[in-house]
Amino acid sequence: MTEKELHCPDNIKFGVIDGLVEHHRRKGDRLDLTDGLKIIFEDGWGMVRPSNTQPMVRLFAEARTRLRMEEIAAAMEKEFLDAMKGYAGK
């Protein structure tokens, strides 16, 4: 499993995640919303979890292979950062 912390202002982090949830629901992705946004794939999963005490989110990824884990983590990071930029611009 891999984990990474990303800075995200407190005033937008939950809104950014809510936007990502809606995006993935529209795509029909398999989701678990227990502790944030977890997207479940056939060969692994990726998660964005907001911190309740700091202006950041944590990204997690796990997969059957290291390469796939890195792909999921990179995709989740890019998607979150892009969504954060778009949300901050509203």
Summary of the structure (lengths in Angstrom):
residues: 90
radius of gyration: 12.4
end to end distance: 33.7
largest distance: 37.9
contacts: 252
relative contact order: 0.24
helix: 46%
strand: 32%
